[in-house]
Amino acid sequence: MKPTIAKREPVEDAALDNQVAKLTPEQIERVVNGVLDNETAGRMWTYVNTCIHCGLCAEACQWYLSNDKDVSYAPVTKVKDTIWPMLEKKGKVSPEFIKRAAVIAYTECNVCRRCGMYCPFGVDIAYMLLIVRRICAKLEMVPLYLQDTVHSHAATMNQMWVKPDEWIDTLQWQEEEGQGYVPSARLPLEKEGAEIMYSVIGPEPKFLAQLLGNITVIMKVAGLDWTMPAFAGWDNSNMPMFSGDFEIMARVERLHHETAQRLKVKKIVMGECGHAFRGAEYDGPTWMGWLRPPIPIVHAIAFYEDLLRSGRIKIAKKIEGPITVQDPCNVIRNRGLGDKLRYIMRAVCADFVDVKDTHRYNYCCNAGGGVINCGPPWKKKRVVSNKVKAEQLRETGAHTVITPCHNCHSGIEDIVQTFKVDMHVKFFSDLLIEAMEIPEHLKPKEEEEEAE
């Protein structure tokens, strides 16, 4: 089966370029057949034998649409050029074939599952591409920057190599920031028996520490009993899930859940990140053989919706619009939180303007699925291959887009900058802090004196 390879700008990736020369036909055949025979079972064969090669998935893919409908970017072509030859030839494929398969699976597909929404038979193309990634990971054919985050997880149990003292210093700093809004706000560490363990991803203490300050204020105003861990187990992101290194993925998720059990909390509330929720709720527990997570997990969208519906958080003044929103694939398309997301947007925004393709049908940010973690070498291709997203956002006329997911936040920022869309990118908690009512007894004293 001859691969369909359109012309691409050459990209240097030290990990792929160096490792491909070390691969042997025997090694490739052993790994391919080992994964296909022992890890896929009937699911893979059902999809392969159900697909009729109709190509309807193409019109669903932002890569295909943004690259002038180049057929080599169509989801069905990505499968045809990766997993199908491995199956047909029973693993007897060349090192160069594996390299091309790695490039397709890691840098040209976000495994967002939008294509599956349009398949008349419900074939899960993303699943097949994830199996390609699993094979590539076992052959050590993972893009350099993505593999670096996996190494960070393995060594420090967080993806940003945040050291223990840096973690504590950041929490103390953000507690002080939160006290600028509410002097009595606290960021409690290691509180055994609290109702909630709040968990975040590595980039928050590293680059977006204000989100920790935001949640400190929100929890205080809502009157919630909560805590955060002082030690490893606080990072709920999981890039090994997307590299295909399921062994490290399981280590990360096991520690995350064991930390919550150690603190004897009643539930885990996860910050605004889609892939982290997926790893903790589905992929991690499944790989470990668990029927379900040992402690219930709530994504930030559902958490904020409950706070607003219950009246624990009241809105003092809605944010002026127009403001639009991005639907993170892993909590909207794959979890169904679209209505909850729109409830919180309408509760906080005076003029919420939805995008044309909403809920499960929204376009991916093109940064998710580990693609943004493949790093600077692959950034240009990633960004220009989501022109359709930039056009969708521009059509709303909004001045701000809310992205309740870290990958969406970074991906949309890249897109609006590249295509010059006049729009700010924010997390939902940024709006909530600005709009919510702070009870008089919680306000700083000087503010009370000015009010008098």
Helices and strands as residue ranges (DSSP letters): H 14-19, G 20-22, H 25-35, I 36-40, H 41-50, G 56-60, H 62-66, G 71-73, H 75-80, H 83-88, H 95-107, H 114-118, H 125-138, H 144-156, H 164-178, E 196-199, H 203-207, H 210-222, E 226-227, H 240-243, H 246-262, E 267-270, H 274-278, I 279-283, H 284-287, E 297-299, H 300-310, E 323-325, H 338-348, G 359-361, G 372-374, G 376-378, H 379-384, H 387-396, E 400-402, H 406-418, E 424-426, H 428-435, G 440-442, H 445-451
